[in-house]
Amino acid sequence: MDKTVATFKKNKFQEIRVGIREFKGNDLIDIRTWTMTQGTEEMVPTAKGVSINVHLIDDLKKALSRAEEVLRENGLA
């Protein structure tokens, strides 16, 4: 399965895409920077990102929740 589940702007020429994909028989959560190709408006994936086995989704959610807590504690969110 290759499915983008969320997209948000990183800057004028890049976006972050969160998706579910399969690679070598493994189902992965893929969080990746996509960039606009020069001279066009086509977006292509970059090497900047991370792919995490779907079985680790609870650990990922806990880590992001903890990061949000720390940001709030420090007045950054």
Chimera marker file (.cmm) of the C-alpha trace (Angstrom):
<marker_set name="trace">
<marker id="1" x="0.000" y="0.000" z="0.000" r="1" g="1" b="0" radius="0.5"/>
<marker id="2" x="1.320" y="3.432" z="-0.927" r="1" g="1" b="0" radius="0.5"/>
<marker id="3" x="-0.925" y="6.143" z="0.482" r="1" g="1" b="0" radius="0.5"/>
<marker id="4" x="-0.256" y="9.736" z="1.530" r="1" g="1" b="0" radius="0.5"/>
<marker id="5" x="-2.256" y="10.501" z="4.673" r="1" g="1" b="0" radius="0.5"/>
<marker id="6" x="-1.119" y="14.078" z="5.411" r="1" g="1" b="0" radius="0.5"/>
<marker id="7" x="0.730" y="16.910" z="3.704" r="1" g="1" b="0" radius="0.5"/>
<marker id="8" x="1.820" y="20.275" z="5.076" r="1" g="1" b="0" radius="0.5"/>
<marker id="9" x="4.045" y="23.102" z="3.831" r="1" g="1" b="0" radius="0.5"/>
<marker id="10" x="7.626" y="23.254" z="5.095" r="1" g="1" b="0" radius="0.5"/>
<marker id="11" x="8.488" y="26.382" z="3.113" r="1" g="1" b="0" radius="0.5"/>
<marker id="12" x="7.787" y="27.988" z="-0.273" r="1" g="1" b="0" radius="0.5"/>
<marker id="13" x="9.332" y="25.137" z="-2.273" r="1" g="1" b="0" radius="0.5"/>
<marker id="14" x="9.016" y="22.122" z="0.035" r="1" g="1" b="0" radius="0.5"/>
<marker id="15" x="6.374" y="20.146" z="1.875" r="1" g="1" b="0" radius="0.5"/>
<marker id="16" x="6.311" y="17.333" z="4.406" r="1" g="1" b="0" radius="0.5"/>
<marker id="17" x="4.321" y="14.251" z="3.463" r="1" g="1" b="0" radius="0.5"/>
<marker id="18" x="3.289" y="11.533" z="5.876" r="1" g="1" b="0" radius="0.5"/>
<marker id="19" x="2.362" y="8.275" z="4.264" r="1" g="1" b="0" radius="0.5"/>
<marker id="20" x="2.075" y="4.543" z="4.533" r="1" g="1" b="0" radius="0.5"/>
<marker id="21" x="4.155" y="2.501" z="2.127" r="1" g="1" b="0" radius="0.5"/>
<marker id="22" x="5.506" y="-0.975" z="1.588" r="1" g="1" b="0" radius="0.5"/>
<marker id="23" x="9.210" y="-1.585" z="1.041" r="1" g="1" b="0" radius="0.5"/>
<marker id="24" x="10.801" y="-5.027" z="0.712" r="1" g="1" b="0" radius="0.5"/>
<marker id="25" x="7.801" y="-6.673" z="2.349" r="1" g="1" b="0" radius="0.5"/>
<marker id="26" x="7.667" y="-4.243" z="5.288" r="1" g="1" b="0" radius="0.5"/>
<marker id="27" x="4.812" y="-1.820" z="5.949" r="1" g="1" b="0" radius="0.5"/>
<marker id="28" x="6.249" y="1.572" z="6.882" r="1" g="1" b="0" radius="0.5"/>
<marker id="29" x="5.191" y="4.995" z="8.093" r="1" g="1" b="0" radius="0.5"/>
<marker id="30" x="7.127" y="7.395" z="5.872" r="1" g="1" b="0" radius="0.5"/>
<marker id="31" x="7.691" y="11.021" z="6.923" r="1" g="1" b="0" radius="0.5"/>
<marker id="32" x="9.564" y="12.767" z="4.138" r="1" g="1" b="0" radius="0.5"/>
<marker id="33" x="10.439" y="16.151" z="2.665" r="1" g="1" b="0" radius="0.5"/>
<marker id="34" x="9.236" y="16.627" z="-0.906" r="1" g="1" b="0" radius="0.5"/>
<marker id="35" x="10.606" y="19.446" z="-3.052" r="1" g="1" b="0" radius="0.5"/>
<marker id="36" x="9.482" y="21.268" z="-6.170" r="1" g="1" b="0" radius="0.5"/>
<marker id="37" x="11.567" y="20.423" z="-9.219" r="1" g="1" b="0" radius="0.5"/>
<marker id="38" x="13.314" y="23.394" z="-10.772" r="1" g="1" b="0" radius="0.5"/>
<marker id="39" x="11.299" y="24.963" z="-13.573" r="1" g="1" b="0" radius="0.5"/>
<marker id="40" x="8.119" y="23.019" z="-12.814" r="1" g="1" b="0" radius="0.5"/>
<marker id="41" x="5.590" y="22.695" z="-10.034" r="1" g="1" b="0" radius="0.5"/>
<marker id="42" x="6.050" y="18.929" z="-9.752" r="1" g="1" b="0" radius="0.5"/>
<marker id="43" x="6.895" y="17.679" z="-6.253" r="1" g="1" b="0" radius="0.5"/>
<marker id="44" x="9.441" y="14.870" z="-5.858" r="1" g="1" b="0" radius="0.5"/>
<marker id="45" x="10.621" y="13.037" z="-2.718" r="1" g="1" b="0" radius="0.5"/>
<marker id="46" x="14.020" y="13.798" z="-1.225" r="1" g="1" b="0" radius="0.5"/>
<marker id="47" x="16.327" y="11.615" z="0.843" r="1" g="1" b="0" radius="0.5"/>
<marker id="48" x="15.447" y="13.769" z="3.869" r="1" g="1" b="0" radius="0.5"/>
<marker id="49" x="13.015" y="11.786" z="5.938" r="1" g="1" b="0" radius="0.5"/>
<marker id="50" x="12.448" y="8.705" z="8.002" r="1" g="1" b="0" radius="0.5"/>
<marker id="51" x="10.645" y="5.418" z="7.481" r="1" g="1" b="0" radius="0.5"/>
<marker id="52" x="9.437" y="3.590" z="10.580" r="1" g="1" b="0" radius="0.5"/>
<marker id="53" x="7.886" y="0.132" z="10.802" r="1" g="1" b="0" radius="0.5"/>
<marker id="54" x="4.117" y="0.462" z="11.341" r="1" g="1" b="0" radius="0.5"/>
<marker id="55" x="4.432" y="-1.691" z="14.470" r="1" g="1" b="0" radius="0.5"/>
<marker id="56" x="6.250" y="1.245" z="16.110" r="1" g="1" b="0" radius="0.5"/>
<marker id="57" x="3.371" y="3.719" z="15.677" r="1" g="1" b="0" radius="0.5"/>
<marker id="58" x="2.583" y="3.792" z="19.411" r="1" g="1" b="0" radius="0.5"/>
<marker id="59" x="6.224" y="4.602" z="20.217" r="1" g="1" b="0" radius="0.5"/>
<marker id="60" x="6.202" y="7.350" z="17.579" r="1" g="1" b="0" radius="0.5"/>
<marker id="61" x="3.005" y="8.870" z="18.992" r="1" g="1" b="0" radius="0.5"/>
<marker id="62" x="4.454" y="8.816" z="22.535" r="1" g="1" b="0" radius="0.5"/>
<marker id="63" x="7.663" y="10.486" z="21.336" r="1" g="1" b="0" radius="0.5"/>
<marker id="64" x="5.747" y="13.231" z="19.504" r="1" g="1" b="0" radius="0.5"/>
<marker id="65" x="3.473" y="13.785" z="22.508" r="1" g="1" b="0" radius="0.5"/>
<marker id="66" x="6.522" y="14.112" z="24.760" r="1" g="1" b="0" radius="0.5"/>
<marker id="67" x="8.131" y="16.559" z="22.318" r="1" g="1" b="0" radius="0.5"/>
<marker id="68" x="4.931" y="18.632" z="22.390" r="1" g="1" b="0" radius="0.5"/>
<marker id="69" x="4.954" y="18.614" z="26.214" r="1" g="1" b="0" radius="0.5"/>
<marker id="70" x="8.548" y="19.880" z="26.288" r="1" g="1" b="0" radius="0.5"/>
<marker id="71" x="7.741" y="22.590" z="23.734" r="1" g="1" b="0" radius="0.5"/>
<marker id="72" x="4.785" y="23.766" z="25.823" r="1" g="1" b="0" radius="0.5"/>
<marker id="73" x="6.823" y="23.682" z="29.047" r="1" g="1" b="0" radius="0.5"/>
<marker id="74" x="9.353" y="25.959" z="27.375" r="1" g="1" b="0" radius="0.5"/>
<marker id="75" x="6.805" y="28.314" z="25.816" r="1" g="1" b="0" radius="0.5"/>
<marker id="76" x="7.568" y="27.193" z="22.287" r="1" g="1" b="0" radius="0.5"/>
<marker id="77" x="4.133" y="25.827" z="21.369" r="1" g="1" b="0" radius="0.5"/>
<link id1="1" id2="2" r="1" g="1" b="0" radius="0.2"/>
<link id1="2" id2="3" r="1" g="1" b="0" radius="0.2"/>
<link id1="3" id2="4" r="1" g="1" b="0" radius="0.2"/>
<link id1="4" id2="5" r="1" g="1" b="0" radius="0.2"/>
<link id1="5" id2="6" r="1" g="1" b="0" radius="0.2"/>
<link id1="6" id2="7" r="1" g="1" b="0" radius="0.2"/>
<link id1="7" id2="8" r="1" g="1" b="0" radius="0.2"/>
<link id1="8" id2="9" r="1" g="1" b="0" radius="0.2"/>
<link id1="9" id2="10" r="1" g="1" b="0" radius="0.2"/>
<link id1="10" id2="11" r="1" g="1" b="0" radius="0.2"/>
<link id1="11" id2="12" r="1" g="1" b="0" radius="0.2"/>
<link id1="12" id2="13" r="1" g="1" b="0" radius="0.2"/>
<link id1="13" id2="14" r="1" g="1" b="0" radius="0.2"/>
<link id1="14" id2="15" r="1" g="1" b="0" radius="0.2"/>
<link id1="15" id2="16" r="1" g="1" b="0" radius="0.2"/>
<link id1="16" id2="17" r="1" g="1" b="0" radius="0.2"/>
<link id1="17" id2="18" r="1" g="1" b="0" radius="0.2"/>
<link id1="18" id2="19" r="1" g="1" b="0" radius="0.2"/>
<link id1="19" id2="20" r="1" g="1" b="0" radius="0.2"/>
<link id1="20" id2="21" r="1" g="1" b="0" radius="0.2"/>
<link id1="21" id2="22" r="1" g="1" b="0" radius="0.2"/>
<link id1="22" id2="23" r="1" g="1" b="0" radius="0.2"/>
<link id1="23" id2="24" r="1" g="1" b="0" radius="0.2"/>
<link id1="24" id2="25" r="1" g="1" b="0" radius="0.2"/>
<link id1="25" id2="26" r="1" g="1" b="0" radius="0.2"/>
<link id1="26" id2="27" r="1" g="1" b="0" radius="0.2"/>
<link id1="27" id2="28" r="1" g="1" b="0" radius="0.2"/>
<link id1="28" id2="29" r="1" g="1" b="0" radius="0.2"/>
<link id1="29" id2="30" r="1" g="1" b="0" radius="0.2"/>
<link id1="30" id2="31" r="1" g="1" b="0" radius="0.2"/>
<link id1="31" id2="32" r="1" g="1" b="0" radius="0.2"/>
<link id1="32" id2="33" r="1" g="1" b="0" radius="0.2"/>
<link id1="33" id2="34" r="1" g="1" b="0" radius="0.2"/>
<link id1="34" id2="35" r="1" g="1" b="0" radius="0.2"/>
<link id1="35" id2="36" r="1" g="1" b="0" radius="0.2"/>
<link id1="36" id2="37" r="1" g="1" b="0" radius="0.2"/>
<link id1="37" id2="38" r="1" g="1" b="0" radius="0.2"/>
<link id1="38" id2="39" r="1" g="1" b="0" radius="0.2"/>
<link id1="39" id2="40" r="1" g="1" b="0" radius="0.2"/>
<link id1="40" id2="41" r="1" g="1" b="0" radius="0.2"/>
<link id1="41" id2="42" r="1" g="1" b="0" radius="0.2"/>
<link id1="42" id2="43" r="1" g="1" b="0" radius="0.2"/>
<link id1="43" id2="44" r="1" g="1" b="0" radius="0.2"/>
<link id1="44" id2="45" r="1" g="1" b="0" radius="0.2"/>
<link id1="45" id2="46" r="1" g="1" b="0" radius="0.2"/>
<link id1="46" id2="47" r="1" g="1" b="0" radius="0.2"/>
<link id1="47" id2="48" r="1" g="1" b="0" radius="0.2"/>
<link id1="48" id2="49" r="1" g="1" b="0" radius="0.2"/>
<link id1="49" id2="50" r="1" g="1" b="0" radius="0.2"/>
<link id1="50" id2="51" r="1" g="1" b="0" radius="0.2"/>
<link id1="51" id2="52" r="1" g="1" b="0" radius="0.2"/>
<link id1="52" id2="53" r="1" g="1" b="0" radius="0.2"/>
<link id1="53" id2="54" r="1" g="1" b="0" radius="0.2"/>
<link id1="54" id2="55" r="1" g="1" b="0" radius="0.2"/>
<link id1="55" id2="56" r="1" g="1" b="0" radius="0.2"/>
<link id1="56" id2="57" r="1" g="1" b="0" radius="0.2"/>
<link id1="57" id2="58" r="1" g="1" b="0" radius="0.2"/>
<link id1="58" id2="59" r="1" g="1" b="0" radius="0.2"/>
<link id1="59" id2="60" r="1" g="1" b="0" radius="0.2"/>
<link id1="60" id2="61" r="1" g="1" b="0" radius="0.2"/>
<link id1="61" id2="62" r="1" g="1" b="0" radius="0.2"/>
<link id1="62" id2="63" r="1" g="1" b="0" radius="0.2"/>
<link id1="63" id2="64" r="1" g="1" b="0" radius="0.2"/>
<link id1="64" id2="65" r="1" g="1" b="0" radius="0.2"/>
<link id1="65" id2="66" r="1" g="1" b="0" radius="0.2"/>
<link id1="66" id2="67" r="1" g="1" b="0" radius="0.2"/>
<link id1="67" id2="68" r="1" g="1" b="0" radius="0.2"/>
<link id1="68" id2="69" r="1" g="1" b="0" radius="0.2"/>
<link id1="69" id2="70" r="1" g="1" b="0" radius="0.2"/>
<link id1="70" id2="71" r="1" g="1" b="0" radius="0.2"/>
<link id1="71" id2="72" r="1" g="1" b="0" radius="0.2"/>
<link id1="72" id2="73" r="1" g="1" b="0" radius="0.2"/>
<link id1="73" id2="74" r="1" g="1" b="0" radius="0.2"/>
<link id1="74" id2="75" r="1" g="1" b="0" radius="0.2"/>
<link id1="75" id2="76" r="1" g="1" b="0" radius="0.2"/>
<link id1="76" id2="77" r="1" g="1" b="0" radius="0.2"/>
</marker_set>
